[in-house]
Amino acid sequence: MIRFFAKHPTAANLLMLGLLVLGLTSLTNIKRETFPEFDPPYIMAGVVYPGASPQEVEESICVRMEDAVDGLANIEETQCEAIEGSARLILKLNERADIGRMLIDVQTQINSINDFPQEIESPIVQELDWNEPVVDVAITADTTWPELKAYAEQLKRTLKLDYDVSLVDVAGFSDHQFRVELDTQAMRQLGLSVGDIADQIGRQNIKLPSGNVETPDKNFLIRFDERRTTPQELESIVVGSGPNGSIIRLRDIATITDRFELDEQKVLFDGHPSALLKVSKNKEDDALRIKDRVSQFVEDQQAIAPTGVKLELTNDLSSVLWDRLTMMVRNGWQGIVLVFATMWLFFSLRYSFWVAAGLPVAFLGGLFLMAQLGLSINIMSLVGLLMAIGIMMDDAIVIAESIAAHLDRGEDVDNAVIKGVKKVLPGVISSFLTTVCIFGSLLFLEGEMGAVLKAVPQVLILVLTLSLVEAFLILPNHLSHSLHKEKREKPPAKFKQKLLDSFENFRNTTLVNAVEKVVEYRYAFLGGVVALLLISVATIAGGLLKFQPFPELDGDIAEARIILPPGSSLAQTEAAVDRIVASAQKLDAQWSQEFENGTQLVQHITSQFNANADANESGPHIATVRLDLLGAESRNTVIDDFISAWRSDIGELADPISLVFKQPTMGPGGRAIEIRAKHDDLDALKAASIDIQQYLNEFDGIHGVLDDMRMGKEEVLVKLRPGAEVYGINGQLIANQLRAAFFGQTADEIQIGVENISIEVRLNKVEAGDLQQLANFPIIMPDGSQIPLATIATLDFQRNYVRIQRIDGLRTISVFGDTDNTKVNSTAVITQFQKDEAPKLIAKYPGLRFDFEGEAKDAAETGASMGKGFLLGLFGVFAILSYQFRSYLEPFVVMLAIPLAFIGVVWGHILLGHSLSMPSMMGFVSLAGIVVNDSILLVQYIRHHVDDGDSVHDSVVKASRERFRAVFLTSMTTAAGLLPLLTETSLQAQVIQPLVISIVFGIFASTLLVLFMIPAAYAVLADFGLVHKHEEI
């Protein structure tokens, strides 16, 4: 096969072109994203139970649903949330679960529950498929809210139909309604209730087909149409009449407004009322392609928009993705250039070109396979491609060196190429298998971080497999062609010749002398290296080098999330939001001048009321202020520094019970701190939560501490007085009249275009907003007489929790917190809490249990699976080497390179000021597959000399000299491919730099130490008589 491809004039080039064409055609099919998909599968079952309190929902719905799904397999966690009027059961599934089968099983189990309350609506079971936000379009116009909503709906339709953007929602509005607010005094005089008026409107506002009239000539359809579709038309509806012919129209006793149900459901964009078109994508869509379409839409629509209407992009989460991917590609090209330059220093230009030409072939072939397997282009897969550069060059260098050795013996070019390739075939296959053993073990990482990190080995194994094809079938042909032409090439440039002479001199004298010295003082040297390894481990144990689960991402969006006490008015929330916006504007002016050379740092400010990602509730007491900052690539400000300054400038506000400043996007692993407390008693849970929050707030560097269970707004509890039944009154009568008056009653629903508008009838809001009026509220009896509410019912005050959460069958409260990684480490905080605070709380609240979620748990899960996989990988490497070297001891000598690499990993992080993280550990484990290859090269040659009858001392010195160039080059090319990323100053590189630091510093450390450590180790083995010649089998 090798001979055929080397000698055939076109076969190798056709194979190469085939791989290139396949790769290029599949580029458009590959999804681009920041990280691979890391959310586990979820199933949700929802049940609506109108009017029930959270406690009633918990007892009647949650407990029964939990019991029903209890026996199903592949469920990792059961979570049930009870809020007023509904329950939501969420099942977190493990990777083995078949989502289609589980949906049917869950549906069957829940439908089999026969003791649900009669009043519930049918349960809905579905896969919880979170759509990812891409970008928002803010529409501002000087018009009324209803007109703005209508215009937004029109634009949404255009975006969906003409620009092929499927997931678009209009935000900033609640349900559209015509509100009929009745005058209390007039109602009393007429002796009518709110329900009576609502019924009257419903009966009058009617449109109904009423049959046919057939005449000899034609057929006619009879249609009765008294439907009124505007507030002005509704005003003329007759709601009452007197015996003298007088009539009362709706306008006489009510005001009618075209409005939206909730005053607090609104968005202000740069201080102006606005509508938001929220564009999102499903798991299969490419965010950047969608963003391009939306940008084109905004440009086109702005050109034809009415005067005073502005469309602007905001909350753009895809621009960060573009920044990250372009940064990776830019560094990739620089890496390839560096690798090529390194090769050119030691080989001819033509030779180097053909060796480097294998990169695009393997890359594009790899991209074709990625498209077929559903892998995406993301930060991690691009890191995998960059790591592959160096590893692929290793094979090419080994082949090139082998061919050069055969040429030096005077063989003709064709034979030298074929023999040279065949000679190293077993060694290259062996190093490929050891690399696959290590990276293959990382394919089974668990946890969210594991799902992200395993993209690296997935891509690496694909590309390395193709690089083998390229190295043995395509490269020999090109090298043969190149060597035939090389005879006519000019001699190398002077500086290059001088460099090569210096390199040879170093290899033949300095290196040999150094190895001689190390072998002479082998025990001292080995002791020194072990001491250095122990010191490196001690830096982690002693806290000099900190560990954080996952590096922070630097985005373009900062948020302030506000929660005021439930029951707070919209005016109070608006005052808090105004204070926060004013602070952001002040800092913007200041930082734009100081750090951004006058360019505006804060591009847009969006204030969204009745929206808070942390709150798990709704109402006028919550809001979010979002800042769009200059792009991370074009600004000098680190977003965390700005958020910290914003937090400090606001200081402590009196009103909010929670004010959290943060970036909205989260990487894998979840919240920095998430402590779950479980107990049967809600009051004990809340008390424990307050203690936990106080404990966490004592740490400098922990902020945004809050829990997810709060008391709701104060309730007025109405109960019948004893004996009230004597008046012919029952609870239903009072409840219905109160609900109609204060909650409202739907008289009718009308469809106008895409909008469904309800006609809501209720008491005048100003008159209803008075507790004295409530006490005097007239209850209208069946005979038309009226009785004040206070005479037949008592009015008391109480408060309940707005939400009860159950996890795995226990009532649970979660306490969240964010960390500043320069000051505090989330893993250390959790460990300290478990040791110091948890035992005290368990003693104080008997029956209390704790679970630890978020980053700490996910890092532990990923770390455990990585350790397990690493051990399996090491055993695979040991088995391959043991077979190759026919020894149990010599593989250990080869594998000495792995702990030596750890020295470089630790000191690289310390020197560059990075914390160790899961990507760092991934880098170290990856190193095992790379540095072992250098050791194999060296040990093979030591073995070769020992088998030829040389002494161990001479063998190790000769092997170090002979293999120095190959070992040096393989390490240099791997490091050169990643060097641009190491020196990258972009904020977007933070997430992958720990992985790159591990590899680059680890390779330098292990290369340096391998050249001396392995000869010293062999010399020690010889001291004990453990090195023997191989016998022929």
Secondary structure as UniProt FT lines:
FT   HELIX           2..7
FT   HELIX           11..26
FT   HELIX           27..29
FT   STRAND          42..48
FT   TURN            50..51
FT   HELIX           54..57
FT   HELIX           58..62
FT   HELIX           63..69
FT   TURN            70..71
FT   STRAND          75..83
FT   TURN            84..85
FT   STRAND          86..93
FT   TURN            95..96
FT   HELIX           99..111
FT   TURN            118..119
FT   STRAND          124..127
FT   STRAND          132..140
FT   HELIX           145..162
FT   STRAND          168..171
FT   STRAND          176..182
FT   HELIX           184..190
FT   HELIX           194..204
FT   STRAND          207..214
FT   STRAND          219..225
FT   HELIX           231..234
FT   TURN            235..236
FT   STRAND          238..241
FT   TURN            243..244
FT   STRAND          247..249
FT   HELIX           250..253
FT   STRAND          254..260
FT   TURN            263..264
FT   STRAND          267..269
FT   TURN            270..271
FT   STRAND          272..281
FT   TURN            283..284
FT   HELIX           287..304
FT   TURN            307..308
FT   STRAND          310..314
FT   HELIX           318..346
FT   HELIX           349..356
FT   HELIX           358..373
FT   HELIX           379..408
FT   TURN            409..410
FT   HELIX           413..441
FT   HELIX           442..444
FT   HELIX           447..453
FT   HELIX           455..469
FT   HELIX           470..474
FT   HELIX           475..486
FT   TURN            487..488
FT   HELIX           494..505
FT   HELIX           506..510
FT   HELIX           511..520
FT   HELIX           522..541
FT   TURN            542..543
FT   STRAND          557..563
FT   TURN            566..567
FT   HELIX           570..595
FT   TURN            597..598
FT   STRAND          602..609
FT   TURN            613..615
FT   TURN            620..621
FT   STRAND          622..629
FT   TURN            632..634
FT   HELIX           639..650
FT   STRAND          658..662
FT   TURN            668..669
FT   STRAND          673..678
FT   HELIX           682..697
FT   TURN            700..701
FT   STRAND          702..707
FT   STRAND          715..720
FT   TURN            722..723
FT   HELIX           724..727
FT   HELIX           731..738
FT   HELIX           739..743
FT   STRAND          745..752
FT   TURN            753..754
FT   STRAND          755..763
FT   HELIX           765..768
FT   HELIX           771..775
FT   STRAND          778..780
FT   TURN            782..783
FT   STRAND          786..788
FT   HELIX           789..792
FT   STRAND          793..798
FT   STRAND          803..807
FT   TURN            808..809
FT   STRAND          810..819
FT   TURN            821..823
FT   HELIX           826..832
FT   HELIX           833..837
FT   HELIX           838..844
FT   TURN            846..847
FT   STRAND          849..853
FT   HELIX           854..885
FT   HELIX           890..894
FT   TURN            895..896
FT   HELIX           897..912
FT   HELIX           918..947
FT   TURN            948..949
FT   HELIX           952..983
FT   HELIX           987..991
FT   HELIX           993..1023
FT   TURN            1024..1025
//
